[in-house]
Amino acid sequence: MEHDDCGDCPAAAYLRQQPENLVINGYRNWIAGLTHSDSRYWDAARATHAKALGAIDGPVALDAMAALIRQLGACATCPLRFYKPGAGHLCRDECLVLGMVSGAQHGDEDLLVQSARLLTCSDACFEVVDRASAYAAILLGHSQRLAPIPLSAIADIDIRSSLAVSGASGSIH
């Protein structure tokens, strides 16, 4: 991460773990590249993945992340949200992406599917699950295992985001 503007914020500490940072770095940079039509974001994601996974599997993993983002873009219930690369916070959608990857890596199908359902329309949920699982498997093959995430954390994120949308105050970091 370039900077940590949140001190001891739990999200900042979580993002200091390499597997989690790799997932969020790939997600943020890929979407930022699409949003801003700027290949520098994609180059940053490629460099980070290649450094962590090697010159061959880094691009393969990033292709899997890009396929996941394309599928999410086609069936997300609202535009995908993200923080700028290097931010020490996590938004709802970033937490759900982490939930999918962690769930796939730890064999927690409930976490994987619930995270996907909160991001997508029900018709495409399983395509998203497949793509998240493919990315998770590549990371796991290089000992990049995310920490387990309890299903209750995803439920809490859903409740907090519902309250935020309804006008109540709430933070997801």
C-alpha positions as CSV (number, residue, x, y, z in Angstrom):
1,M,0.0,0.0,0.0
2,E,1.2,3.5,-0.8
3,H,-0.1,5.0,2.4
4,D,-2.2,4.3,5.4
5,D,-4.3,7.3,6.2
6,C,-6.3,5.5,8.9
7,G,-3.6,4.6,11.5
8,D,-4.7,1.6,13.5
9,C,-8.1,1.2,11.7
10,P,-8.9,-2.5,11.5
11,A,-9.3,-2.3,7.7
12,A,-5.8,-0.9,7.4
13,A,-4.3,-3.6,9.5
14,Y,-6.2,-6.3,7.5
15,L,-4.9,-4.8,4.3
16,R,-1.3,-5.2,5.5
17,Q,-1.7,-9.0,5.0
18,Q,-0.4,-9.9,1.6
19,P,-3.2,-12.1,0.3
20,E,-5.9,-9.6,1.2
21,N,-3.9,-6.7,-0.1
22,L,-3.3,-8.6,-3.4
23,V,-7.1,-9.2,-3.8
24,I,-8.0,-5.6,-3.0
25,N,-5.1,-4.2,-5.1
26,G,-6.2,-6.2,-8.1
27,Y,-9.9,-5.3,-7.7
28,R,-9.2,-1.6,-7.1
29,N,-6.7,-1.1,-9.8
30,W,-8.6,-3.1,-12.4
31,I,-11.8,-1.1,-11.8
32,A,-9.9,2.2,-11.6
33,G,-8.3,1.4,-15.0
34,L,-11.8,0.8,-16.5
35,T,-13.3,3.8,-14.8
36,H,-10.5,6.2,-15.8
37,S,-9.4,4.5,-19.1
38,D,-5.9,4.6,-17.7
39,S,-3.6,1.7,-18.3
40,R,-1.3,2.7,-15.4
41,Y,-3.8,1.2,-13.0
42,W,-3.7,-2.1,-14.9
43,D,0.1,-2.0,-15.0
44,A,0.2,-1.6,-11.2
45,A,-2.1,-4.6,-10.8
46,R,0.0,-6.6,-13.2
47,A,3.2,-5.7,-11.4
48,T,1.8,-6.6,-7.9
49,H,0.4,-9.9,-9.1
50,A,3.6,-10.8,-10.9
51,K,5.7,-10.0,-7.9
52,A,3.5,-12.1,-5.6
53,L,2.7,-15.0,-7.9
54,G,5.5,-15.0,-10.6
55,A,5.8,-14.0,-14.2
56,I,3.5,-16.8,-15.5
57,D,0.8,-17.2,-12.8
58,G,0.6,-13.4,-11.9
59,P,-1.0,-12.6,-15.3
60,V,-3.2,-15.7,-15.1
61,A,-4.5,-14.7,-11.7
62,L,-5.1,-11.1,-12.9
63,D,-7.0,-12.5,-15.9
64,A,-9.2,-14.4,-13.5
65,M,-9.8,-11.2,-11.4
66,A,-10.6,-9.3,-14.6
67,A,-13.1,-12.1,-15.6
68,L,-14.7,-11.8,-12.1
69,I,-15.0,-8.0,-12.5
70,R,-16.5,-8.4,-16.0
71,Q,-19.1,-10.8,-14.7
72,L,-19.8,-8.5,-11.7
73,G,-20.1,-5.6,-14.1
74,A,-22.7,-7.5,-16.1
75,C,-24.9,-8.5,-13.2
76,A,-24.2,-6.3,-10.2
77,T,-27.3,-4.9,-8.6
78,C,-25.7,-1.4,-8.7
79,P,-22.4,0.1,-10.0
80,L,-19.4,-1.5,-8.3
81,R,-17.9,0.6,-5.6
82,F,-14.2,0.8,-4.7
83,Y,-11.7,3.0,-2.9
84,K,-8.8,4.5,-4.7
85,P,-5.7,2.3,-4.8
86,G,-3.7,2.6,-1.6
87,A,-6.6,3.7,0.6
88,G,-6.6,2.1,4.1
89,H,-10.3,1.5,4.1
90,L,-12.7,-1.1,2.8
91,C,-16.0,-0.4,1.2
92,R,-19.0,-2.8,1.2
93,D,-18.2,-4.2,-2.3
94,E,-14.5,-4.8,-1.5
95,C,-15.5,-6.7,1.7
96,L,-17.9,-8.8,-0.4
97,V,-15.2,-9.6,-2.9
98,L,-12.9,-10.6,0.0
99,G,-15.7,-12.7,1.3
100,M,-16.1,-14.6,-2.0
101,V,-12.4,-15.3,-2.3
102,S,-12.0,-16.3,1.4
103,G,-15.1,-18.5,1.2
104,A,-13.8,-20.3,-1.8
105,Q,-10.4,-20.8,-0.3
106,H,-11.7,-22.1,3.0
107,G,-14.5,-24.3,1.6
108,D,-17.1,-22.0,3.2
109,E,-19.8,-22.2,0.5
110,D,-22.3,-20.2,2.6
111,L,-19.8,-17.3,2.8
112,L,-19.0,-17.5,-0.9
113,V,-22.6,-17.6,-2.1
114,Q,-23.9,-15.0,0.3
115,S,-21.2,-12.6,-0.6
116,A,-21.9,-13.1,-4.3
117,R,-25.7,-12.7,-3.8
118,L,-25.2,-9.4,-2.1
119,L,-23.4,-8.1,-5.2
120,T,-25.4,-9.7,-8.0
121,C,-28.8,-10.5,-9.4
122,S,-29.7,-14.0,-8.6
123,D,-29.5,-15.1,-12.3
124,A,-25.8,-14.6,-12.5
125,C,-24.7,-15.5,-9.0
126,F,-23.2,-18.8,-9.9
127,E,-21.1,-17.4,-12.7
128,V,-19.7,-14.9,-10.2
129,V,-19.1,-17.8,-7.8
130,D,-17.2,-19.7,-10.5
131,R,-15.0,-16.8,-11.4
132,A,-14.2,-15.9,-7.7
133,S,-13.4,-19.6,-7.1
134,A,-11.0,-19.7,-10.0
135,Y,-9.2,-16.6,-8.8
136,A,-9.1,-18.0,-5.2
137,A,-7.6,-21.3,-6.4
138,I,-4.7,-19.6,-8.2
139,L,-3.9,-17.6,-5.1
140,L,-4.1,-20.6,-2.9
141,G,-1.8,-22.5,-5.3
142,H,0.9,-19.9,-4.4
143,S,0.2,-20.0,-0.6
144,Q,-1.7,-16.7,-0.7
145,R,-4.5,-17.8,1.7
146,L,-6.9,-15.1,3.0
147,A,-7.9,-15.2,6.6
148,P,-11.2,-16.8,7.2
149,I,-14.1,-14.4,7.4
150,P,-17.1,-15.3,9.5
151,L,-20.5,-15.3,7.8
152,S,-21.7,-13.0,10.6
153,A,-19.3,-10.3,9.3
154,I,-20.9,-10.4,5.9
155,A,-24.4,-10.2,7.5
156,D,-23.1,-7.2,9.5
157,I,-21.8,-5.5,6.3
158,D,-25.2,-6.1,4.7
159,I,-27.1,-4.6,7.7
160,R,-24.7,-1.6,7.9
161,S,-25.0,-0.9,4.2
162,S,-28.8,-1.1,4.4
163,L,-28.8,1.4,7.3
164,A,-26.4,3.8,5.4
165,V,-28.7,3.7,2.3
166,S,-31.7,4.4,4.4
167,G,-30.1,7.5,5.8
168,A,-28.8,6.2,9.1
169,S,-25.1,6.7,9.8
170,G,-22.8,3.8,9.6
171,S,-19.2,3.0,8.6
172,I,-17.9,-0.2,7.0
173,H,-14.3,0.0,8.1
